[in-house]
Amino acid sequence: MNGLKITIIMWVIGTSVGCANDQPLGHHVANLRAEQVYNPNATKENESVIPSGSGERMEGAYQTYTGVESKGLKGTESQVLQGFAQ
């Protein structure tokens, strides 16, 4: 019985040590972000470029971005949503 307790305690200690991790939380995500982004400050530098709004107001920005004009859109129609439907 005493040998079983020692075996269980050693097994618990062994598995706990196997789970130890010296890396700080989020270390891998931060490394991945740094590797994927050429300019880490791009989100802050381009805030003035991104227009705010939705629906018809954004349609003009989308048409300028894609270089395709569509004058037949009315109301809540959207060139973006039509592209997904196809």
Residue pairs with C-beta under 8 A, 6 or more apart in sequence:
33 40
34 40
39 45
51 57
51 58
51 61
53 61
55 76
55 78
56 73
56 75
56 76
59 73
59 78
59 79
62 79
62 80
63 69
63 70
63 79
68 79
70 79
73 79
